[in-house]
Amino acid sequence: MERYGGSGTRGALEPEIAIDPADAIVHIRDSKDTDRAQLAFADDAWTEFVAFASY
């Protein structure tokens, strides 16, 4: 699983994105508070979201 870490800013949400090619799911969580809920997107939904967000 590939992981992409947060920004290092104090007190701010630091998203950590993990991509698992085996199940084609993108997992997103707060890297400072790993007990909180996390988001999970199918790879096609994530691709659509990134395209929308970067428009």
N, C-alpha and C positions, 0 to 999 in steps of 0.2 A: 504494500500500500504506500503510495507517495503522499507525503504530508507537506503542506505549505503553511508556515506559521504566521503569527500576528505581527503587529507593528512595534511592540515593546512600549507602548504608551501607558503610563500609570493610570489606573482607575478606569480605563476605557475597555470596552468590549474588544477582545482580540480574537478575531475569527481564525480558526484553524480549519483548513480544507484538506480532506483526505480523499483520494481517488483510488478505488479498488477495482482494477481492471477485471478481476475474476467475476465480480457480480455487477459490473457496469453501474455502480451507484456512487454518487458524490456525497460525502458526509461533511457537514459543517457544524462546528461547535465552538464554544468559547474556550480558548486554550487556558485561561486562568481559572475557570470554574467548570471543571469537567463533569460535575454532578448535575449540571443544568441540562435541560432538554436539548436535543440537537435536531438539525434538519437533515433530511436525506432526499436527494433528487435522482431520478433515473437520468442516465447520461443525455438522452434526447431533450428532456425537460431543462436540464442544466444548460445545454447548448442554446436553447431558445431564450432562456433567461439572460445569459451573457450577451447574446446578440441584441436583445431588447435594452439591457442596461447600458450597453456601450454605444447605442445609437444617438 
